[in-house]
Amino acid sequence: MEKFRITIASLPDRENLVAEILYNGVQWAELSQEGKELIIQFYSHPRQDYWKFPLDEAFAALEEAKKRFIGMGGGRE
């Protein structure tokens, strides 16, 4: 999972925190909250047709982002 990086951020165009998930320095996904529901947005790869990485690492990155996001006050009810 060393190529993934997770950042909890307060963005100027968002009311609540978001969790940005980057792979090799490029944003792959973002977790946010809408109402009581956690939402994930996936981003297109800027230089390739598709993303490619190990499935288990992707799941681990998503789970870690969720834990950090909730722990930092994102995902509030």
PDB file with one MODEL, atoms N, CA, C and O in Angstrom:
MODEL        1
ATOM      1  N   MET A   1       0.820  -1.190   0.000  1.00  0.00           N
ATOM      2  CA  MET A   1       0.000   0.000   0.000  1.00  0.00           C
ATOM      3  C   MET A   1       0.867   1.259   0.000  1.00  0.00           C
ATOM      4  O   MET A   1       0.352   2.361   0.185  1.00  0.00           O
ATOM      5  N   GLU A   2       2.152   1.109  -0.201  1.00  0.00           N
ATOM      6  CA  GLU A   2       3.068   2.244  -0.117  1.00  0.00           C
ATOM      7  C   GLU A   2       2.865   3.281  -1.223  1.00  0.00           C
ATOM      8  O   GLU A   2       3.300   4.422  -1.069  1.00  0.00           O
ATOM      9  N   LYS A   3       2.227   2.924  -2.314  1.00  0.00           N
ATOM     10  CA  LYS A   3       1.995   3.879  -3.401  1.00  0.00           C
ATOM     11  C   LYS A   3       0.728   4.705  -3.196  1.00  0.00           C
ATOM     12  O   LYS A   3       0.502   5.687  -3.904  1.00  0.00           O
ATOM     13  N   PHE A   4      -0.098   4.306  -2.225  1.00  0.00           N
ATOM     14  CA  PHE A   4      -1.313   5.058  -1.911  1.00  0.00           C
ATOM     15  C   PHE A   4      -1.006   6.100  -0.831  1.00  0.00           C
ATOM     16  O   PHE A   4      -0.207   5.849   0.071  1.00  0.00           O
ATOM     17  N   ARG A   5      -1.640   7.260  -0.927  1.00  0.00           N
ATOM     18  CA  ARG A   5      -1.532   8.288   0.102  1.00  0.00           C
ATOM     19  C   ARG A   5      -2.932   8.804   0.397  1.00  0.00           C
ATOM     20  O   ARG A   5      -3.720   9.034  -0.520  1.00  0.00           O
ATOM     21  N   ILE A   6      -3.237   8.984   1.654  1.00  0.00           N
ATOM     22  CA  ILE A   6      -4.564   9.443   2.078  1.00  0.00           C
ATOM     23  C   ILE A   6      -4.394  10.767   2.817  1.00  0.00           C
ATOM     24  O   ILE A   6      -3.573  10.888   3.726  1.00  0.00           O
ATOM     25  N   THR A   7      -5.183  11.747   2.411  1.00  0.00           N
ATOM     26  CA  THR A   7      -5.143  13.062   3.037  1.00  0.00           C
ATOM     27  C   THR A   7      -6.557  13.466   3.427  1.00  0.00           C
ATOM     28  O   THR A   7      -7.473  13.415   2.607  1.00  0.00           O
ATOM     29  N   ILE A   8      -6.731  13.866   4.682  1.00  0.00           N
ATOM     30  CA  ILE A   8      -8.013  14.435   5.117  1.00  0.00           C
ATOM     31  C   ILE A   8      -7.895  15.935   4.914  1.00  0.00           C
ATOM     32  O   ILE A   8      -6.961  16.567   5.408  1.00  0.00           O
ATOM     33  N   ALA A   9      -8.851  16.502   4.180  1.00  0.00           N
ATOM     34  CA  ALA A   9      -8.726  17.906   3.806  1.00  0.00           C
ATOM     35  C   ALA A   9     -10.033  18.665   4.005  1.00  0.00           C
ATOM     36  O   ALA A   9     -11.126  18.105   3.921  1.00  0.00           O
ATOM     37  N   SER A  10      -9.880  19.944   4.268  1.00  0.00           N
ATOM     38  CA  SER A  10     -10.998  20.877   4.300  1.00  0.00           C
ATOM     39  C   SER A  10     -10.864  21.725   3.039  1.00  0.00           C
ATOM     40  O   SER A  10      -9.951  22.543   2.931  1.00  0.00           O
ATOM     41  N   LEU A  11     -11.765  21.529   2.096  1.00  0.00           N
ATOM     42  CA  LEU A  11     -11.686  22.220   0.811  1.00  0.00           C
ATOM     43  C   LEU A  11     -12.602  23.445   0.803  1.00  0.00           C
ATOM     44  O   LEU A  11     -13.667  23.419   1.420  1.00  0.00           O
ATOM     45  N   PRO A  12     -12.207  24.507   0.117  1.00  0.00           N
ATOM     46  CA  PRO A  12     -13.018  25.729   0.128  1.00  0.00           C
ATOM     47  C   PRO A  12     -14.403  25.576  -0.499  1.00  0.00           C
ATOM     48  O   PRO A  12     -15.320  26.326  -0.163  1.00  0.00           O
ATOM     49  N   ASP A  13     -14.562  24.616  -1.403  1.00  0.00           N
ATOM     50  CA  ASP A  13     -15.858  24.432  -2.067  1.00  0.00           C
ATOM     51  C   ASP A  13     -16.718  23.353  -1.417  1.00  0.00           C
ATOM     52  O   ASP A  13     -17.759  22.980  -1.958  1.00  0.00           O
ATOM     53  N   ARG A  14     -16.289  22.851  -0.257  1.00  0.00           N
ATOM     54  CA  ARG A  14     -17.030  21.814   0.462  1.00  0.00           C
ATOM     55  C   ARG A  14     -17.349  22.273   1.861  1.00  0.00           C
ATOM     56  O   ARG A  14     -16.553  22.966   2.493  1.00  0.00           O
ATOM     57  N   GLU A  15     -18.520  21.886   2.349  1.00  0.00           N
ATOM     58  CA  GLU A  15     -18.929  22.250   3.702  1.00  0.00           C
ATOM     59  C   GLU A  15     -18.224  21.380   4.750  1.00  0.00           C
ATOM     60  O   GLU A  15     -17.880  21.858   5.830  1.00  0.00           O
ATOM     61  N   ASN A  16     -18.014  20.101   4.422  1.00  0.00           N
ATOM     62  CA  ASN A  16     -17.419  19.150   5.354  1.00  0.00           C
ATOM     63  C   ASN A  16     -16.058  18.681   4.857  1.00  0.00           C
ATOM     64  O   ASN A  16     -15.655  18.965   3.729  1.00  0.00           O
ATOM     65  N   LEU A  17     -15.361  17.953   5.728  1.00  0.00           N
ATOM     66  CA  LEU A  17     -14.080  17.360   5.361  1.00  0.00           C
ATOM     67  C   LEU A  17     -14.242  16.333   4.244  1.00  0.00           C
ATOM     68  O   LEU A  17     -15.334  15.808   4.025  1.00  0.00           O
ATOM     69  N   VAL A  18     -13.142  16.052   3.536  1.00  0.00           N
ATOM     70  CA  VAL A  18     -13.091  14.982   2.550  1.00  0.00           C
ATOM     71  C   VAL A  18     -11.822  14.173   2.799  1.00  0.00           C
ATOM     72  O   VAL A  18     -10.869  14.669   3.400  1.00  0.00           O
ATOM     73  N   ALA A  19     -11.816  12.938   2.339  1.00  0.00           N
ATOM     74  CA  ALA A  19     -10.621  12.100   2.364  1.00  0.00           C
ATOM     75  C   ALA A  19     -10.194  11.888   0.917  1.00  0.00           C
ATOM     76  O   ALA A  19     -10.904  11.249   0.140  1.00  0.00           O
ATOM     77  N   GLU A  20      -9.039  12.423   0.564  1.00  0.00           N
ATOM     78  CA  GLU A  20      -8.511  12.256  -0.790  1.00  0.00           C
ATOM     79  C   GLU A  20      -7.590  11.047  -0.808  1.00  0.00           C
ATOM     80  O   GLU A  20      -6.741  10.896   0.070  1.00  0.00           O
ATOM     81  N   ILE A  21      -7.755  10.188  -1.804  1.00  0.00           N
ATOM     82  CA  ILE A  21      -6.917   9.000  -1.948  1.00  0.00           C
ATOM     83  C   ILE A  21      -6.130   9.144  -3.243  1.00  0.00           C
ATOM     84  O   ILE A  21      -6.705   9.212  -4.330  1.00  0.00           O
ATOM     85  N   LEU A  22      -4.800   9.188  -3.113  1.00  0.00           N
ATOM     86  CA  LEU A  22      -3.928   9.332  -4.270  1.00  0.00           C
ATOM     87  C   LEU A  22      -3.147   8.049  -4.486  1.00  0.00           C
ATOM     88  O   LEU A  22      -2.825   7.338  -3.534  1.00  0.00           O
ATOM     89  N   TYR A  23      -2.847   7.759  -5.732  1.00  0.00           N
ATOM     90  CA  TYR A  23      -2.005   6.616  -6.085  1.00  0.00           C
ATOM     91  C   TYR A  23      -0.862   7.161  -6.929  1.00  0.00           C
ATOM     92  O   TYR A  23      -1.093   7.757  -7.980  1.00  0.00           O
ATOM     93  N   ASN A  24       0.353   6.962  -6.478  1.00  0.00           N
ATOM     94  CA  ASN A  24       1.532   7.530  -7.138  1.00  0.00           C
ATOM     95  C   ASN A  24       1.384   9.031  -7.369  1.00  0.00           C
ATOM     96  O   ASN A  24       1.779   9.547  -8.415  1.00  0.00           O
ATOM     97  N   GLY A  25       0.820   9.722  -6.397  1.00  0.00           N
ATOM     98  CA  GLY A  25       0.706  11.170  -6.459  1.00  0.00           C
ATOM     99  C   GLY A  25      -0.437  11.720  -7.291  1.00  0.00           C
ATOM    100  O   GLY A  25      -0.531  12.933  -7.479  1.00  0.00           O
ATOM    101  N   VAL A  26      -1.312  10.849  -7.797  1.00  0.00           N
ATOM    102  CA  VAL A  26      -2.443  11.275  -8.620  1.00  0.00           C
ATOM    103  C   VAL A  26      -3.736  10.882  -7.907  1.00  0.00           C
ATOM    104  O   VAL A  26      -3.872   9.748  -7.448  1.00  0.00           O
ATOM    105  N   GLN A  27      -4.686  11.816  -7.814  1.00  0.00           N
ATOM    106  CA  GLN A  27      -5.923  11.519  -7.096  1.00  0.00           C
ATOM    107  C   GLN A  27      -6.737  10.450  -7.817  1.00  0.00           C
ATOM    108  O   GLN A  27      -7.082  10.583  -8.991  1.00  0.00           O
ATOM    109  N   TRP A  28      -7.031   9.382  -7.068  1.00  0.00           N
ATOM    110  CA  TRP A  28      -7.797   8.253  -7.583  1.00  0.00           C
ATOM    111  C   TRP A  28      -9.247   8.327  -7.121  1.00  0.00           C
ATOM    112  O   TRP A  28     -10.164   8.051  -7.894  1.00  0.00           O
ATOM    113  N   ALA A  29      -9.456   8.704  -5.845  1.00  0.00           N
ATOM    114  CA  ALA A  29     -10.807   8.706  -5.281  1.00  0.00           C
ATOM    115  C   ALA A  29     -10.903   9.727  -4.167  1.00  0.00           C
ATOM    116  O   ALA A  29      -9.900  10.254  -3.685  1.00  0.00           O
ATOM    117  N   GLU A  30     -12.150   9.994  -3.767  1.00  0.00           N
ATOM    118  CA  GLU A  30     -12.409  10.939  -2.681  1.00  0.00           C
ATOM    119  C   GLU A  30     -13.629  10.467  -1.909  1.00  0.00           C
ATOM    120  O   GLU A  30     -14.654  10.128  -2.499  1.00  0.00           O
ATOM    121  N   LEU A  31     -13.513  10.446  -0.580  1.00  0.00           N
ATOM    122  CA  LEU A  31     -14.645  10.138   0.295  1.00  0.00           C
ATOM    123  C   LEU A  31     -15.192  11.439   0.852  1.00  0.00           C
ATOM    124  O   LEU A  31     -14.433  12.340   1.211  1.00  0.00           O
ATOM    125  N   SER A  32     -16.506  11.533   0.923  1.00  0.00           N
ATOM    126  CA  SER A  32     -17.157  12.697   1.513  1.00  0.00           C
ATOM    127  C   SER A  32     -18.455  12.226   2.149  1.00  0.00           C
ATOM    128  O   SER A  32     -18.781  11.040   2.121  1.00  0.00           O
ATOM    129  N   GLN A  33     -19.179  13.159   2.715  1.00  0.00           N
ATOM    130  CA  GLN A  33     -20.449  12.814   3.332  1.00  0.00           C
ATOM    131  C   GLN A  33     -21.542  13.702   2.773  1.00  0.00           C
ATOM    132  O   GLN A  33     -21.379  14.916   2.660  1.00  0.00           O
ATOM    133  N   GLU A  34     -22.660  13.078   2.424  1.00  0.00           N
ATOM    134  CA  GLU A  34     -23.864  13.788   2.002  1.00  0.00           C
ATOM    135  C   GLU A  34     -24.989  13.303   2.905  1.00  0.00           C
ATOM    136  O   GLU A  34     -25.410  12.150   2.821  1.00  0.00           O
ATOM    137  N   GLY A  35     -25.475  14.192   3.770  1.00  0.00           N
ATOM    138  CA  GLY A  35     -26.463  13.772   4.758  1.00  0.00           C
ATOM    139  C   GLY A  35     -25.826  12.779   5.700  1.00  0.00           C
ATOM    140  O   GLY A  35     -24.771  13.058   6.270  1.00  0.00           O
ATOM    141  N   LYS A  36     -26.447  11.620   5.875  1.00  0.00           N
ATOM    142  CA  LYS A  36     -25.909  10.578   6.752  1.00  0.00           C
ATOM    143  C   LYS A  36     -25.106   9.532   5.994  1.00  0.00           C
ATOM    144  O   LYS A  36     -24.610   8.579   6.594  1.00  0.00           O
ATOM    145  N   GLU A  37     -24.975   9.700   4.693  1.00  0.00           N
ATOM    146  CA  GLU A  37     -24.354   8.678   3.850  1.00  0.00           C
ATOM    147  C   GLU A  37     -22.935   9.068   3.438  1.00  0.00           C
ATOM    148  O   GLU A  37     -22.686  10.204   3.035  1.00  0.00           O
ATOM    149  N   LEU A  38     -21.995   8.098   3.545  1.00  0.00           N
ATOM    150  CA  LEU A  38     -20.656   8.300   3.017  1.00  0.00           C
ATOM    151  C   LEU A  38     -20.694   8.063   1.506  1.00  0.00           C
ATOM    152  O   LEU A  38     -21.311   7.110   1.029  1.00  0.00           O
ATOM    153  N   ILE A  39     -20.029   8.942   0.768  1.00  0.00           N
ATOM    154  CA  ILE A  39     -20.029   8.898  -0.693  1.00  0.00           C
ATOM    155  C   ILE A  39     -18.593   8.736  -1.184  1.00  0.00           C
ATOM    156  O   ILE A  39     -17.667   9.316  -0.617  1.00  0.00           O
ATOM    157  N   ILE A  40     -18.417   7.952  -2.232  1.00  0.00           N
ATOM    158  CA  ILE A  40     -17.105   7.845  -2.868  1.00  0.00           C
ATOM    159  C   ILE A  40     -17.218   8.333  -4.302  1.00  0.00           C
ATOM    160  O   ILE A  40     -18.167   8.010  -5.016  1.00  0.00           O
ATOM    161  N   GLN A  41     -16.224   9.120  -4.705  1.00  0.00           N
ATOM    162  CA  GLN A  41     -16.116   9.585  -6.087  1.00  0.00           C
ATOM    163  C   GLN A  41     -14.806   9.051  -6.642  1.00  0.00           C
ATOM    164  O   GLN A  41     -13.761   9.180  -6.004  1.00  0.00           O
ATOM    165  N   PHE A  42     -14.853   8.456  -7.818  1.00  0.00           N
ATOM    166  CA  PHE A  42     -13.645   7.983  -8.477  1.00  0.00           C
ATOM    167  C   PHE A  42     -13.277   8.945  -9.597  1.00  0.00           C
ATOM    168  O   PHE A  42     -14.148   9.449 -10.306  1.00  0.00           O
ATOM    169  N   TYR A  43     -11.987   9.193  -9.750  1.00  0.00           N
ATOM    170  CA  TYR A  43     -11.496  10.114 -10.758  1.00  0.00           C
ATOM    171  C   TYR A  43     -10.859   9.351 -11.916  1.00  0.00           C
ATOM    172  O   TYR A  43     -10.285   8.279 -11.721  1.00  0.00           O
ATOM    173  N   SER A  44     -10.962   9.902 -13.109  1.00  0.00           N
ATOM    174  CA  SER A  44     -10.307   9.325 -14.284  1.00  0.00           C
ATOM    175  C   SER A  44      -8.800   9.524 -14.157  1.00  0.00           C
ATOM    176  O   SER A  44      -8.335  10.493 -13.556  1.00  0.00           O
ATOM    177  N   HIS A  45      -8.058   8.603 -14.725  1.00  0.00           N
ATOM    178  CA  HIS A  45      -6.608   8.762 -14.735  1.00  0.00           C
ATOM    179  C   HIS A  45      -6.260   9.831 -15.774  1.00  0.00           C
ATOM    180  O   HIS A  45      -6.739   9.760 -16.906  1.00  0.00           O
ATOM    181  N   PRO A  46      -5.440  10.813 -15.413  1.00  0.00           N
ATOM    182  CA  PRO A  46      -5.172  11.920 -16.334  1.00  0.00           C
ATOM    183  C   PRO A  46      -4.270  11.567 -17.517  1.00  0.00           C
ATOM    184  O   PRO A  46      -4.272  12.275 -18.524  1.00  0.00           O
ATOM    185  N   ARG A  47      -3.498  10.478 -17.407  1.00  0.00           N
ATOM    186  CA  ARG A  47      -2.541  10.164 -18.474  1.00  0.00           C
ATOM    187  C   ARG A  47      -2.727   8.776 -19.089  1.00  0.00           C
ATOM    188  O   ARG A  47      -2.036   8.429 -20.047  1.00  0.00           O
ATOM    189  N   GLN A  48      -3.645   7.989 -18.553  1.00  0.00           N
ATOM    190  CA  GLN A  48      -3.860   6.636 -19.046  1.00  0.00           C
ATOM    191  C   GLN A  48      -5.350   6.393 -19.240  1.00  0.00           C
ATOM    192  O   GLN A  48      -6.180   7.182 -18.789  1.00  0.00           O
ATOM    193  N   ASP A  49      -5.681   5.293 -19.915  1.00  0.00           N
ATOM    194  CA  ASP A  49      -7.084   4.960 -20.137  1.00  0.00           C
ATOM    195  C   ASP A  49      -7.761   4.448 -18.868  1.00  0.00           C
ATOM    196  O   ASP A  49      -8.974   4.591 -18.714  1.00  0.00           O
ATOM    197  N   TYR A  50      -6.989   3.855 -17.961  1.00  0.00           N
ATOM    198  CA  TYR A  50      -7.579   3.261 -16.756  1.00  0.00           C
ATOM    199  C   TYR A  50      -6.523   3.135 -15.662  1.00  0.00           C
ATOM    200  O   TYR A  50      -5.321   3.217 -15.918  1.00  0.00           O
ATOM    201  N   TRP A  51      -7.006   2.935 -14.435  1.00  0.00           N
ATOM    202  CA  TRP A  51      -6.148   2.683 -13.287  1.00  0.00           C
ATOM    203  C   TRP A  51      -5.847   1.194 -13.222  1.00  0.00           C
ATOM    204  O   TRP A  51      -6.681   0.378 -13.615  1.00  0.00           O
ATOM    205  N   LYS A  52      -4.662   0.827 -12.730  1.00  0.00           N
ATOM    206  CA  LYS A  52      -4.312  -0.572 -12.556  1.00  0.00           C
ATOM    207  C   LYS A  52      -3.401  -0.698 -11.335  1.00  0.00           C
ATOM    208  O   LYS A  52      -2.303  -0.143 -11.299  1.00  0.00           O
ATOM    209  N   PHE A  53      -3.886  -1.445 -10.333  1.00  0.00           N
ATOM    210  CA  PHE A  53      -3.122  -1.722  -9.129  1.00  0.00           C
ATOM    211  C   PHE A  53      -3.742  -2.930  -8.450  1.00  0.00           C
ATOM    212  O   PHE A  53      -4.851  -3.331  -8.804  1.00  0.00           O
ATOM    213  N   PRO A  54      -3.042  -3.529  -7.467  1.00  0.00           N
ATOM    214  CA  PRO A  54      -3.565  -4.713  -6.793  1.00  0.00           C
ATOM    215  C   PRO A  54      -4.882  -4.436  -6.063  1.00  0.00           C
ATOM    216  O   PRO A  54      -5.004  -3.446  -5.342  1.00  0.00           O
ATOM    217  N   LEU A  55      -5.848  -5.304  -6.251  1.00  0.00           N
ATOM    218  CA  LEU A  55      -7.177  -5.160  -5.658  1.00  0.00           C
ATOM    219  C   LEU A  55      -7.111  -5.064  -4.137  1.00  0.00           C
ATOM    220  O   LEU A  55      -7.755  -4.198  -3.545  1.00  0.00           O
ATOM    221  N   ASP A  56      -6.346  -5.937  -3.505  1.00  0.00           N
ATOM    222  CA  ASP A  56      -6.264  -5.926  -2.045  1.00  0.00           C
ATOM    223  C   ASP A  56      -5.714  -4.603  -1.526  1.00  0.00           C
ATOM    224  O   ASP A  56      -6.154  -4.116  -0.484  1.00  0.00           O
ATOM    225  N   GLU A  57      -4.755  -4.016  -2.243  1.00  0.00           N
ATOM    226  CA  GLU A  57      -4.212  -2.720  -1.833  1.00  0.00           C
ATOM    227  C   GLU A  57      -5.262  -1.619  -1.983  1.00  0.00           C
ATOM    228  O   GLU A  57      -5.349  -0.726  -1.140  1.00  0.00           O
ATOM    229  N   ALA A  58      -6.056  -1.680  -3.047  1.00  0.00           N
ATOM    230  CA  ALA A  58      -7.113  -0.686  -3.254  1.00  0.00           C
ATOM    231  C   ALA A  58      -8.149  -0.776  -2.132  1.00  0.00           C
ATOM    232  O   ALA A  58      -8.558   0.246  -1.581  1.00  0.00           O
ATOM    233  N   PHE A  59      -8.569  -1.985  -1.796  1.00  0.00           N
ATOM    234  CA  PHE A  59      -9.528  -2.162  -0.696  1.00  0.00           C
ATOM    235  C   PHE A  59      -8.937  -1.669   0.624  1.00  0.00           C
ATOM    236  O   PHE A  59      -9.626  -1.016   1.407  1.00  0.00           O
ATOM    237  N   ALA A  60      -7.675  -1.976   0.870  1.00  0.00           N
ATOM    238  CA  ALA A  60      -7.021  -1.530   2.102  1.00  0.00           C
ATOM    239  C   ALA A  60      -6.954  -0.004   2.155  1.00  0.00           C
ATOM    240  O   ALA A  60      -7.170   0.585   3.214  1.00  0.00           O
ATOM    241  N   ALA A  61      -6.658   0.637   1.035  1.00  0.00           N
ATOM    242  CA  ALA A  61      -6.599   2.102   0.991  1.00  0.00           C
ATOM    243  C   ALA A  61      -7.974   2.707   1.258  1.00  0.00           C
ATOM    244  O   ALA A  61      -8.088   3.690   1.991  1.00  0.00           O
ATOM    245  N   LEU A  62      -9.013   2.129   0.671  1.00  0.00           N
ATOM    246  CA  LEU A  62     -10.369   2.623   0.904  1.00  0.00           C
ATOM    247  C   LEU A  62     -10.772   2.468   2.367  1.00  0.00           C
ATOM    248  O   LEU A  62     -11.358   3.382   2.946  1.00  0.00           O
ATOM    249  N   GLU A  63     -10.469   1.338   2.959  1.00  0.00           N
ATOM    250  CA  GLU A  63     -10.810   1.105   4.365  1.00  0.00           C
ATOM    251  C   GLU A  63     -10.033   2.046   5.278  1.00  0.00           C
ATOM    252  O   GLU A  63     -10.593   2.584   6.233  1.00  0.00           O
ATOM    253  N   GLU A  64      -8.756   2.250   4.997  1.00  0.00           N
ATOM    254  CA  GLU A  64      -7.945   3.160   5.803  1.00  0.00           C
ATOM    255  C   GLU A  64      -8.453   4.601   5.669  1.00  0.00           C
ATOM    256  O   GLU A  64      -8.502   5.332   6.658  1.00  0.00           O
ATOM    257  N   ALA A  65      -8.827   5.008   4.463  1.00  0.00           N
ATOM    258  CA  ALA A  65      -9.369   6.346   4.253  1.00  0.00           C
ATOM    259  C   ALA A  65     -10.668   6.525   5.034  1.00  0.00           C
ATOM    260  O   ALA A  65     -10.899   7.574   5.636  1.00  0.00           O
ATOM    261  N   LYS A  66     -11.501   5.510   5.021  1.00  0.00           N
ATOM    262  CA  LYS A  66     -12.763   5.578   5.764  1.00  0.00           C
ATOM    263  C   LYS A  66     -12.496   5.739   7.262  1.00  0.00           C
ATOM    264  O   LYS A  66     -13.125   6.572   7.914  1.00  0.00           O
ATOM    265  N   LYS A  67     -11.570   4.951   7.810  1.00  0.00           N
ATOM    266  CA  LYS A  67     -11.250   5.040   9.234  1.00  0.00           C
ATOM    267  C   LYS A  67     -10.709   6.420   9.592  1.00  0.00           C
ATOM    268  O   LYS A  67     -11.126   7.014  10.586  1.00  0.00           O
ATOM    269  N   ARG A  68      -9.797   6.921   8.795  1.00  0.00           N
ATOM    270  CA  ARG A  68      -9.221   8.249   9.069  1.00  0.00           C
ATOM    271  C   ARG A  68     -10.276   9.340   8.933  1.00  0.00           C
ATOM    272  O   ARG A  68     -10.344  10.260   9.749  1.00  0.00           O
ATOM    273  N   PHE A  69     -11.093   9.227   7.895  1.00  0.00           N
ATOM    274  CA  PHE A  69     -12.141  10.219   7.638  1.00  0.00           C
ATOM    275  C   PHE A  69     -13.096  10.305   8.825  1.00  0.00           C
ATOM    276  O   PHE A  69     -13.393  11.397   9.309  1.00  0.00           O
ATOM    277  N   ILE A  70     -13.574   9.161   9.290  1.00  0.00           N
ATOM    278  CA  ILE A  70     -14.484   9.130  10.428  1.00  0.00           C
ATOM    279  C   ILE A  70     -13.778   9.605  11.683  1.00  0.00           C
ATOM    280  O   ILE A  70     -14.360  10.333  12.486  1.00  0.00           O
ATOM    281  N   GLY A  71     -12.520   9.198  11.861  1.00  0.00           N
ATOM    282  CA  GLY A  71     -11.743   9.594  13.033  1.00  0.00           C
ATOM    283  C   GLY A  71     -11.435  11.085  13.111  1.00  0.00           C
ATOM    284  O   GLY A  71     -11.231  11.620  14.200  1.00  0.00           O
ATOM    285  N   MET A  72     -11.400  11.758  11.963  1.00  0.00           N
ATOM    286  CA  MET A  72     -11.098  13.189  11.918  1.00  0.00           C
ATOM    287  C   MET A  72     -12.349  14.055  11.936  1.00  0.00           C
ATOM    288  O   MET A  72     -12.269  15.274  11.790  1.00  0.00           O
ATOM    289  N   GLY A  73     -13.503  13.421  12.115  1.00  0.00           N
ATOM    290  CA  GLY A  73     -14.741  14.199  12.203  1.00  0.00           C
ATOM    291  C   GLY A  73     -15.539  14.208  10.920  1.00  0.00           C
ATOM    292  O   GLY A  73     -16.617  14.800  10.873  1.00  0.00           O
ATOM    293  N   GLY A  74     -15.038  13.567   9.875  1.00  0.00           N
ATOM    294  CA  GLY A  74     -15.847  13.382   8.679  1.00  0.00           C
ATOM    295  C   GLY A  74     -16.820  12.252   8.953  1.00  0.00           C
ATOM    296  O   GLY A  74     -16.616  11.494   9.902  1.00  0.00           O
ATOM    297  N   GLY A  75     -17.838  12.115   8.183  1.00  0.00           N
ATOM    298  CA  GLY A  75     -18.791  11.037   8.394  1.00  0.00           C
ATOM    299  C   GLY A  75     -19.641  11.230   9.621  1.00  0.00           C
ATOM    300  O   GLY A  75     -20.081  10.255  10.231  1.00  0.00           O
ATOM    301  N   ARG A  76     -19.881  12.476   9.997  1.00  0.00           N
ATOM    302  CA  ARG A  76     -20.740  12.750  11.161  1.00  0.00           C
ATOM    303  C   ARG A  76     -22.188  12.525  10.816  1.00  0.00           C
ATOM    304  O   ARG A  76     -22.608  12.704   9.673  1.00  0.00           O
ATOM    305  N   GLU A  77     -22.950  12.131  11.819  1.00  0.00           N
ATOM    306  CA  GLU A  77     -24.412  12.000  11.638  1.00  0.00           C
ATOM    307  C   GLU A  77     -25.088  13.235  12.152  1.00  0.00           C
ATOM    308  O   GLU A  77     -26.313  13.337  12.098  1.00  0.00           O
TER     309      GLU A  77
ENDMDL
END
